[in-house]
Amino acid sequence: NATGRWDDAARLRTLMVQHGVKQQPGCSSIEIGSEIHSFVVGDQSHPQTEKVYAELGNLSKLMEEAGYEPADTKLVLHDVEEERKKESLYCHSEELAIAFGLISTPSGEGLHITKNLRVCGDCHNAAKLISKITLREITVRDAAQFHRFKDGA
C-alpha cells in the first residue's frame, strides 16, 4: 500500500539525487497536420496554453457531471490541499495532448497520442469518458501498449 509511505519516497528521491539518477518526465505528443506538439505535466509553454486549459476545464466539468471523480487523491502529492490534488490530476501530459487535439481537429476526428511512459489509471479512466463525451476515438500509445478508447470503453 503506497498510502502513507511518503517518508520512504522522500528518502528514495534523496538517494536518486545523491547518485545522479534522473527521473524521466512524462511527455505526450500529438501530430496535427505535419507538426508535432508535445506536453509535459502542468505544461504552460505551448502557444495555445490558455485554449488548452480552457478546454480541459470544460472537459472536467462535463466529466464530473457524468459522475467522474479523479483517482484516489491520497496517492497524489501528500503535502498539497485536496482541491489542488484534484486539479493536478487534470493536467497530466496525455490529458493536455487530448485537450489540444480536441481544439485543433474537426469534430469526430480521432486523436492519436504518443506517451513516453505508462498511462496512469486516472488518465486511462479520464480518456475513456472523454471519448464518450466528445464522440471521438482516442488512441494512446504508451511505453507498454496501445490504449484505444471509443464510446467510453
MODELLER restraints for C-alpha pairs under 7 A, 6 or more apart:
rsr = mdl.restraints
at = mdl.atoms
rsr.add(forms.Gaussian(group=physical.xy_distance, feature=features.Distance(at['CA:2:A'], at['CA:75:A']), mean=6.96, stdev=0.5))
rsr.add(forms.Gaussian(group=physical.xy_distance, feature=features.Distance(at['CA:3:A'], at['CA:74:A']), mean=6.42, stdev=0.5))
rsr.add(forms.Gaussian(group=physical.xy_distance, feature=features.Distance(at['CA:3:A'], at['CA:75:A']), mean=5.97, stdev=0.5))
rsr.add(forms.Gaussian(group=physical.xy_distance, feature=features.Distance(at['CA:26:A'], at['CA:40:A']), mean=5.88, stdev=0.5))
rsr.add(forms.Gaussian(group=physical.xy_distance, feature=features.Distance(at['CA:26:A'], at['CA:41:A']), mean=6.85, stdev=0.5))
rsr.add(forms.Gaussian(group=physical.xy_distance, feature=features.Distance(at['CA:26:A'], at['CA:93:A']), mean=6.69, stdev=0.5))
rsr.add(forms.Gaussian(group=physical.xy_distance, feature=features.Distance(at['CA:26:A'], at['CA:116:A']), mean=6.22, stdev=0.5))
rsr.add(forms.Gaussian(group=physical.xy_distance, feature=features.Distance(at['CA:26:A'], at['CA:117:A']), mean=5.79, stdev=0.5))
rsr.add(forms.Gaussian(group=physical.xy_distance, feature=features.Distance(at['CA:27:A'], at['CA:38:A']), mean=6.63, stdev=0.5))
rsr.add(forms.Gaussian(group=physical.xy_distance, feature=features.Distance(at['CA:27:A'], at['CA:39:A']), mean=5.57, stdev=0.5))
rsr.add(forms.Gaussian(group=physical.xy_distance, feature=features.Distance(at['CA:27:A'], at['CA:40:A']), mean=4.68, stdev=0.5))
rsr.add(forms.Gaussian(group=physical.xy_distance, feature=features.Distance(at['CA:27:A'], at['CA:93:A']), mean=5.78, stdev=0.5))
rsr.add(forms.Gaussian(group=physical.xy_distance, feature=features.Distance(at['CA:27:A'], at['CA:115:A']), mean=5.67, stdev=0.5))
rsr.add(forms.Gaussian(group=physical.xy_distance, feature=features.Distance(at['CA:27:A'], at['CA:116:A']), mean=5.79, stdev=0.5))
rsr.add(forms.Gaussian(group=physical.xy_distance, feature=features.Distance(at['CA:28:A'], at['CA:38:A']), mean=5.59, stdev=0.5))
rsr.add(forms.Gaussian(group=physical.xy_distance, feature=features.Distance(at['CA:28:A'], at['CA:39:A']), mean=5.33, stdev=0.5))
rsr.add(forms.Gaussian(group=physical.xy_distance, feature=features.Distance(at['CA:28:A'], at['CA:40:A']), mean=6.55, stdev=0.5))
rsr.add(forms.Gaussian(group=physical.xy_distance, feature=features.Distance(at['CA:28:A'], at['CA:93:A']), mean=5.27, stdev=0.5))
rsr.add(forms.Gaussian(group=physical.xy_distance, feature=features.Distance(at['CA:28:A'], at['CA:94:A']), mean=5.24, stdev=0.5))
rsr.add(forms.Gaussian(group=physical.xy_distance, feature=features.Distance(at['CA:28:A'], at['CA:97:A']), mean=6.32, stdev=0.5))
rsr.add(forms.Gaussian(group=physical.xy_distance, feature=features.Distance(at['CA:28:A'], at['CA:113:A']), mean=6.54, stdev=0.5))
rsr.add(forms.Gaussian(group=physical.xy_distance, feature=features.Distance(at['CA:28:A'], at['CA:114:A']), mean=5.46, stdev=0.5))
rsr.add(forms.Gaussian(group=physical.xy_distance, feature=features.Distance(at['CA:28:A'], at['CA:115:A']), mean=4.25, stdev=0.5))
rsr.add(forms.Gaussian(group=physical.xy_distance, feature=features.Distance(at['CA:28:A'], at['CA:116:A']), mean=6.68, stdev=0.5))
rsr.add(forms.Gaussian(group=physical.xy_distance, feature=features.Distance(at['CA:29:A'], at['CA:36:A']), mean=6.50, stdev=0.5))
rsr.add(forms.Gaussian(group=physical.xy_distance, feature=features.Distance(at['CA:29:A'], at['CA:37:A']), mean=5.44, stdev=0.5))
rsr.add(forms.Gaussian(group=physical.xy_distance, feature=features.Distance(at['CA:29:A'], at['CA:38:A']), mean=4.20, stdev=0.5))
rsr.add(forms.Gaussian(group=physical.xy_distance, feature=features.Distance(at['CA:29:A'], at['CA:39:A']), mean=6.29, stdev=0.5))
rsr.add(forms.Gaussian(group=physical.xy_distance, feature=features.Distance(at['CA:29:A'], at['CA:97:A']), mean=6.29, stdev=0.5))
rsr.add(forms.Gaussian(group=physical.xy_distance, feature=features.Distance(at['CA:29:A'], at['CA:113:A']), mean=5.63, stdev=0.5))
rsr.add(forms.Gaussian(group=physical.xy_distance, feature=features.Distance(at['CA:29:A'], at['CA:114:A']), mean=5.19, stdev=0.5))
rsr.add(forms.Gaussian(group=physical.xy_distance, feature=features.Distance(at['CA:29:A'], at['CA:115:A']), mean=6.45, stdev=0.5))
rsr.add(forms.Gaussian(group=physical.xy_distance, feature=features.Distance(at['CA:30:A'], at['CA:36:A']), mean=5.71, stdev=0.5))
rsr.add(forms.Gaussian(group=physical.xy_distance, feature=features.Distance(at['CA:30:A'], at['CA:37:A']), mean=5.40, stdev=0.5))
rsr.add(forms.Gaussian(group=physical.xy_distance, feature=features.Distance(at['CA:30:A'], at['CA:38:A']), mean=6.59, stdev=0.5))
rsr.add(forms.Gaussian(group=physical.xy_distance, feature=features.Distance(at['CA:30:A'], at['CA:97:A']), mean=6.17, stdev=0.5))
rsr.add(forms.Gaussian(group=physical.xy_distance, feature=features.Distance(at['CA:30:A'], at['CA:112:A']), mean=6.25, stdev=0.5))
rsr.add(forms.Gaussian(group=physical.xy_distance, feature=features.Distance(at['CA:30:A'], at['CA:113:A']), mean=4.94, stdev=0.5))
rsr.add(forms.Gaussian(group=physical.xy_distance, feature=features.Distance(at['CA:30:A'], at['CA:114:A']), mean=6.55, stdev=0.5))
rsr.add(forms.Gaussian(group=physical.xy_distance, feature=features.Distance(at['CA:31:A'], at['CA:37:A']), mean=6.15, stdev=0.5))
rsr.add(forms.Gaussian(group=physical.xy_distance, feature=features.Distance(at['CA:39:A'], at['CA:93:A']), mean=5.20, stdev=0.5))
rsr.add(forms.Gaussian(group=physical.xy_distance, feature=features.Distance(at['CA:39:A'], at['CA:96:A']), mean=6.57, stdev=0.5))
rsr.add(forms.Gaussian(group=physical.xy_distance, feature=features.Distance(at['CA:39:A'], at['CA:97:A']), mean=6.34, stdev=0.5))
rsr.add(forms.Gaussian(group=physical.xy_distance, feature=features.Distance(at['CA:40:A'], at['CA:92:A']), mean=6.97, stdev=0.5))
rsr.add(forms.Gaussian(group=physical.xy_distance, feature=features.Distance(at['CA:40:A'], at['CA:93:A']), mean=4.60, stdev=0.5))
rsr.add(forms.Gaussian(group=physical.xy_distance, feature=features.Distance(at['CA:41:A'], at['CA:91:A']), mean=5.88, stdev=0.5))
rsr.add(forms.Gaussian(group=physical.xy_distance, feature=features.Distance(at['CA:41:A'], at['CA:92:A']), mean=4.55, stdev=0.5))
rsr.add(forms.Gaussian(group=physical.xy_distance, feature=features.Distance(at['CA:41:A'], at['CA:93:A']), mean=4.70, stdev=0.5))
rsr.add(forms.Gaussian(group=physical.xy_distance, feature=features.Distance(at['CA:42:A'], at['CA:91:A']), mean=5.20, stdev=0.5))
rsr.add(forms.Gaussian(group=physical.xy_distance, feature=features.Distance(at['CA:42:A'], at['CA:92:A']), mean=6.44, stdev=0.5))
rsr.add(forms.Gaussian(group=physical.xy_distance, feature=features.Distance(at['CA:52:A'], at['CA:96:A']), mean=6.68, stdev=0.5))
rsr.add(forms.Gaussian(group=physical.xy_distance, feature=features.Distance(at['CA:52:A'], at['CA:99:A']), mean=5.63, stdev=0.5))
rsr.add(forms.Gaussian(group=physical.xy_distance, feature=features.Distance(at['CA:52:A'], at['CA:100:A']), mean=5.32, stdev=0.5))
rsr.add(forms.Gaussian(group=physical.xy_distance, feature=features.Distance(at['CA:55:A'], at['CA:99:A']), mean=5.84, stdev=0.5))
rsr.add(forms.Gaussian(group=physical.xy_distance, feature=features.Distance(at['CA:56:A'], at['CA:99:A']), mean=5.77, stdev=0.5))
rsr.add(forms.Gaussian(group=physical.xy_distance, feature=features.Distance(at['CA:63:A'], at['CA:129:A']), mean=6.84, stdev=0.5))
rsr.add(forms.Gaussian(group=physical.xy_distance, feature=features.Distance(at['CA:70:A'], at['CA:86:A']), mean=6.38, stdev=0.5))
rsr.add(forms.Gaussian(group=physical.xy_distance, feature=features.Distance(at['CA:70:A'], at['CA:89:A']), mean=6.75, stdev=0.5))
rsr.add(forms.Gaussian(group=physical.xy_distance, feature=features.Distance(at['CA:70:A'], at['CA:122:A']), mean=6.35, stdev=0.5))
rsr.add(forms.Gaussian(group=physical.xy_distance, feature=features.Distance(at['CA:71:A'], at['CA:122:A']), mean=5.34, stdev=0.5))
rsr.add(forms.Gaussian(group=physical.xy_distance, feature=features.Distance(at['CA:73:A'], at['CA:85:A']), mean=6.10, stdev=0.5))
rsr.add(forms.Gaussian(group=physical.xy_distance, feature=features.Distance(at['CA:73:A'], at['CA:86:A']), mean=6.79, stdev=0.5))
rsr.add(forms.Gaussian(group=physical.xy_distance, feature=features.Distance(at['CA:76:A'], at['CA:85:A']), mean=6.35, stdev=0.5))
rsr.add(forms.Gaussian(group=physical.xy_distance, feature=features.Distance(at['CA:77:A'], at['CA:85:A']), mean=6.73, stdev=0.5))
rsr.add(forms.Gaussian(group=physical.xy_distance, feature=features.Distance(at['CA:95:A'], at['CA:123:A']), mean=6.97, stdev=0.5))
rsr.add(forms.Gaussian(group=physical.xy_distance, feature=features.Distance(at['CA:97:A'], at['CA:113:A']), mean=6.94, stdev=0.5))
rsr.add(forms.Gaussian(group=physical.xy_distance, feature=features.Distance(at['CA:101:A'], at['CA:111:A']), mean=6.35, stdev=0.5))
rsr.add(forms.Gaussian(group=physical.xy_distance, feature=features.Distance(at['CA:108:A'], at['CA:135:A']), mean=6.22, stdev=0.5))
rsr.add(forms.Gaussian(group=physical.xy_distance, feature=features.Distance(at['CA:108:A'], at['CA:136:A']), mean=5.27, stdev=0.5))
rsr.add(forms.Gaussian(group=physical.xy_distance, feature=features.Distance(at['CA:109:A'], at['CA:136:A']), mean=6.33, stdev=0.5))
rsr.add(forms.Gaussian(group=physical.xy_distance, feature=features.Distance(at['CA:110:A'], at['CA:136:A']), mean=5.51, stdev=0.5))
rsr.add(forms.Gaussian(group=physical.xy_distance, feature=features.Distance(at['CA:110:A'], at['CA:137:A']), mean=4.75, stdev=0.5))
rsr.add(forms.Gaussian(group=physical.xy_distance, feature=features.Distance(at['CA:110:A'], at['CA:138:A']), mean=5.75, stdev=0.5))
rsr.add(forms.Gaussian(group=physical.xy_distance, feature=features.Distance(at['CA:111:A'], at['CA:137:A']), mean=6.39, stdev=0.5))
rsr.add(forms.Gaussian(group=physical.xy_distance, feature=features.Distance(at['CA:111:A'], at['CA:138:A']), mean=4.79, stdev=0.5))
rsr.add(forms.Gaussian(group=physical.xy_distance, feature=features.Distance(at['CA:111:A'], at['CA:139:A']), mean=6.16, stdev=0.5))
rsr.add(forms.Gaussian(group=physical.xy_distance, feature=features.Distance(at['CA:112:A'], at['CA:138:A']), mean=6.05, stdev=0.5))
rsr.add(forms.Gaussian(group=physical.xy_distance, feature=features.Distance(at['CA:112:A'], at['CA:139:A']), mean=4.82, stdev=0.5))
rsr.add(forms.Gaussian(group=physical.xy_distance, feature=features.Distance(at['CA:112:A'], at['CA:140:A']), mean=6.00, stdev=0.5))
rsr.add(forms.Gaussian(group=physical.xy_distance, feature=features.Distance(at['CA:113:A'], at['CA:139:A']), mean=6.08, stdev=0.5))
rsr.add(forms.Gaussian(group=physical.xy_distance, feature=features.Distance(at['CA:113:A'], at['CA:140:A']), mean=4.65, stdev=0.5))
rsr.add(forms.Gaussian(group=physical.xy_distance, feature=features.Distance(at['CA:113:A'], at['CA:141:A']), mean=6.24, stdev=0.5))
rsr.add(forms.Gaussian(group=physical.xy_distance, feature=features.Distance(at['CA:114:A'], at['CA:140:A']), mean=5.66, stdev=0.5))
rsr.add(forms.Gaussian(group=physical.xy_distance, feature=features.Distance(at['CA:114:A'], at['CA:141:A']), mean=4.76, stdev=0.5))
rsr.add(forms.Gaussian(group=physical.xy_distance, feature=features.Distance(at['CA:114:A'], at['CA:142:A']), mean=6.03, stdev=0.5))
rsr.add(forms.Gaussian(group=physical.xy_distance, feature=features.Distance(at['CA:115:A'], at['CA:141:A']), mean=6.02, stdev=0.5))
rsr.add(forms.Gaussian(group=physical.xy_distance, feature=features.Distance(at['CA:115:A'], at['CA:142:A']), mean=4.64, stdev=0.5))
rsr.add(forms.Gaussian(group=physical.xy_distance, feature=features.Distance(at['CA:115:A'], at['CA:143:A']), mean=6.72, stdev=0.5))
rsr.add(forms.Gaussian(group=physical.xy_distance, feature=features.Distance(at['CA:116:A'], at['CA:142:A']), mean=5.88, stdev=0.5))
rsr.add(forms.Gaussian(group=physical.xy_distance, feature=features.Distance(at['CA:116:A'], at['CA:143:A']), mean=5.47, stdev=0.5))
rsr.add(forms.Gaussian(group=physical.xy_distance, feature=features.Distance(at['CA:117:A'], at['CA:142:A']), mean=5.75, stdev=0.5))
rsr.add(forms.Gaussian(group=physical.xy_distance, feature=features.Distance(at['CA:117:A'], at['CA:143:A']), mean=4.88, stdev=0.5))
rsr.add(forms.Gaussian(group=physical.xy_distance, feature=features.Distance(at['CA:118:A'], at['CA:142:A']), mean=5.25, stdev=0.5))
rsr.add(forms.Gaussian(group=physical.xy_distance, feature=features.Distance(at['CA:118:A'], at['CA:143:A']), mean=5.32, stdev=0.5))
rsr.add(forms.Gaussian(group=physical.xy_distance, feature=features.Distance(at['CA:118:A'], at['CA:144:A']), mean=6.53, stdev=0.5))
rsr.add(forms.Gaussian(group=physical.xy_distance, feature=features.Distance(at['CA:119:A'], at['CA:142:A']), mean=6.31, stdev=0.5))
rsr.add(forms.Gaussian(group=physical.xy_distance, feature=features.Distance(at['CA:127:A'], at['CA:149:A']), mean=6.72, stdev=0.5))
rsr.add(forms.Gaussian(group=physical.xy_distance, feature=features.Distance(at['CA:128:A'], at['CA:149:A']), mean=5.31, stdev=0.5))
rsr.add(forms.Gaussian(group=physical.xy_distance, feature=features.Distance(at['CA:128:A'], at['CA:150:A']), mean=6.90, stdev=0.5))
rsr.add(forms.Gaussian(group=physical.xy_distance, feature=features.Distance(at['CA:128:A'], at['CA:152:A']), mean=4.44, stdev=0.5))
rsr.add(forms.Gaussian(group=physical.xy_distance, feature=features.Distance(at['CA:128:A'], at['CA:153:A']), mean=5.52, stdev=0.5))
rsr.add(forms.Gaussian(group=physical.xy_distance, feature=features.Distance(at['CA:129:A'], at['CA:152:A']), mean=4.90, stdev=0.5))
rsr.add(forms.Gaussian(group=physical.xy_distance, feature=features.Distance(at['CA:131:A'], at['CA:137:A']), mean=5.79, stdev=0.5))
rsr.add(forms.Gaussian(group=physical.xy_distance, feature=features.Distance(at['CA:131:A'], at['CA:138:A']), mean=6.30, stdev=0.5))
rsr.add(forms.Gaussian(group=physical.xy_distance, feature=features.Distance(at['CA:131:A'], at['CA:149:A']), mean=6.04, stdev=0.5))
rsr.add(forms.Gaussian(group=physical.xy_distance, feature=features.Distance(at['CA:131:A'], at['CA:150:A']), mean=5.40, stdev=0.5))
rsr.add(forms.Gaussian(group=physical.xy_distance, feature=features.Distance(at['CA:131:A'], at['CA:151:A']), mean=5.52, stdev=0.5))
rsr.add(forms.Gaussian(group=physical.xy_distance, feature=features.Distance(at['CA:131:A'], at['CA:152:A']), mean=5.49, stdev=0.5))
rsr.add(forms.Gaussian(group=physical.xy_distance, feature=features.Distance(at['CA:132:A'], at['CA:150:A']), mean=6.60, stdev=0.5))
rsr.add(forms.Gaussian(group=physical.xy_distance, feature=features.Distance(at['CA:132:A'], at['CA:151:A']), mean=4.18, stdev=0.5))
rsr.add(forms.Gaussian(group=physical.xy_distance, feature=features.Distance(at['CA:132:A'], at['CA:152:A']), mean=4.34, stdev=0.5))
rsr.add(forms.Gaussian(group=physical.xy_distance, feature=features.Distance(at['CA:135:A'], at['CA:151:A']), mean=6.35, stdev=0.5))
rsr.add(forms.Gaussian(group=physical.xy_distance, feature=features.Distance(at['CA:136:A'], at['CA:150:A']), mean=6.56, stdev=0.5))
rsr.add(forms.Gaussian(group=physical.xy_distance, feature=features.Distance(at['CA:137:A'], at['CA:149:A']), mean=5.67, stdev=0.5))
rsr.add(forms.Gaussian(group=physical.xy_distance, feature=features.Distance(at['CA:137:A'], at['CA:150:A']), mean=4.67, stdev=0.5))
rsr.add(forms.Gaussian(group=physical.xy_distance, feature=features.Distance(at['CA:138:A'], at['CA:148:A']), mean=5.94, stdev=0.5))
rsr.add(forms.Gaussian(group=physical.xy_distance, feature=features.Distance(at['CA:138:A'], at['CA:149:A']), mean=5.07, stdev=0.5))
rsr.add(forms.Gaussian(group=physical.xy_distance, feature=features.Distance(at['CA:138:A'], at['CA:150:A']), mean=6.59, stdev=0.5))
rsr.add(forms.Gaussian(group=physical.xy_distance, feature=features.Distance(at['CA:139:A'], at['CA:146:A']), mean=6.89, stdev=0.5))
rsr.add(forms.Gaussian(group=physical.xy_distance, feature=features.Distance(at['CA:139:A'], at['CA:147:A']), mean=5.59, stdev=0.5))
rsr.add(forms.Gaussian(group=physical.xy_distance, feature=features.Distance(at['CA:139:A'], at['CA:148:A']), mean=4.54, stdev=0.5))
rsr.add(forms.Gaussian(group=physical.xy_distance, feature=features.Distance(at['CA:139:A'], at['CA:149:A']), mean=6.21, stdev=0.5))
rsr.add(forms.Gaussian(group=physical.xy_distance, feature=features.Distance(at['CA:140:A'], at['CA:146:A']), mean=5.78, stdev=0.5))
rsr.add(forms.Gaussian(group=physical.xy_distance, feature=features.Distance(at['CA:140:A'], at['CA:147:A']), mean=5.07, stdev=0.5))
rsr.add(forms.Gaussian(group=physical.xy_distance, feature=features.Distance(at['CA:140:A'], at['CA:148:A']), mean=6.57, stdev=0.5))
rsr.add(forms.Gaussian(group=physical.xy_distance, feature=features.Distance(at['CA:141:A'], at['CA:147:A']), mean=6.25, stdev=0.5))
